Amino acid sequence: MAKIYATGKRKSSIAKVWIKPGSGKMSINGVSLDEWLGGHEAIKKRVLQPLFLTKQLGSIDVIAVTLGGGYSAQADALRHGISKALCLYDNDFRNTLKPYGLLTRDSRVVERKKYGKKKARRSPQFSKR
């Protein structure tokens, strides 16, 4: 079977994900998941959640390229991309992943700074005298 491609997004991060049947290897930006995320065990679990829920942890190879944002947002983009790719791989996985919200793009992004403000909403300090 050929590779299946999907993109996942979160904040300003994008993950390009290819999955194919295999032995469960993961390559993100040319390195393994453990090298890529180091000691962040909670984030690693979050990335592997779609594979764990669909019981495909040891039977699908994942190759991904992530760019933009920080490592946490990139990990969430990767999770979104893996979930979308799994749905293209087998449409039955959609019923498993949808209740966990793994197919929904988290649309929260940083609000822009407005003029006359210190940040997006923070006003300058008021001085009465």
N, C-alpha and C positions, 0 to 999 in steps of 0.2 A: 504494500500500500504506500502511496506517496505521502510526503509531508503535508500537514495541515497547518495553515497560517492564520493567525489572529493578532489583533492589536489590543492592548489594554492601556487604559489611561487613568491617571490620578493626579490632581493638582497640575503641575507643569511637567510631569513625568510621562514618558511613553515607553511601553515595552512591546517590542516586536517578538512574537512567540511562534515557534514552529514545533509541532509535536509529531511523533511517529512511533509505531509499535517498536518496542525494544526491551531493554533490561532495567529501565528505571534510572538511567544516567541523566544528570542535569548539568547544562553548561550555560552560564550566564556571563555575558561579555568575555567569553573565552576561558572562564575559570569555573570551578565547581561551586555549588551553593554554599558549602562550608567556608571556602576561601572568600567568596563574595560578601557574605554577611558576618563572617567572624564569629564572635560569641553571642550574637543576638538570637537566642534560642526562640523567644516568643515570636519574633518576626519570621524566622525560618518556618515555624509551625503554621503561621498565617499564609505563607507562600504555598506550603504543601497541602493546605486544607482542601482545595478542589480535588486533588488526586486522591487524598485520603477518603473523602466522602464518596467518591465514585469507585473506590477500591482498585485504582489503577496505579498505585504507588510504585510497584515493581515491574510494571508491564509497558510503560510509556516513557520514551526519551523526550526530554525537553531541551530545546536550544533557544536561547533568548538573547536579545540585545536591548539594553535599557539606556535611556538618555534623558537628561533634564531632571531638575529637582534634587532631593536628597535621597539617601538610601531607603528610608522608610516609605516615602511616596513611590519610589521605584519598585519596592517590594509589593506594594498594594497594586500598582499597575501590572506587575508580573502576574499576580494572583488573578486579576481581572482577565488578562490575556489568556492564561491557562484555562480558565473557566469557559471563555468563549470558544477556544479551540476544541475543548472536550465536547462541547455541544455540537460542533461541526463534525467531530469524529463519530459520535453516536448521539442521535437526537433524544434518546431515552434519558441521558444524563441531565437534560434540562429540568426534568421533574425533581431530580435530586438536588441540584444546585440552586434553583430559583428560590425556595423557601429560606435559604441562608443569605440571600441577597448578593450572591457572588456574580450574578450576571448584570447587575446594575452598576453603572459608572458613578462613582462618588463625585458629584459635581461641585463640591465645596472648593473654591479657589480663593486666593488672597484678594481682598477688596482693595481697589485702587485708592491712592492718597488724593484727598481733595484740597484745593487751594484754601488758604486761610486756616488750615488745620495742621497739627504737628504730625499726625498719622492719618489713617482713614477716617477715624471719628474723634480722636483726641483733640480737644480745643486748647489753645494757648491758655496759660494760667491767668485768671482774672485778677486785676489789681484795682482796688477801690480808690486808693490814694497813690 
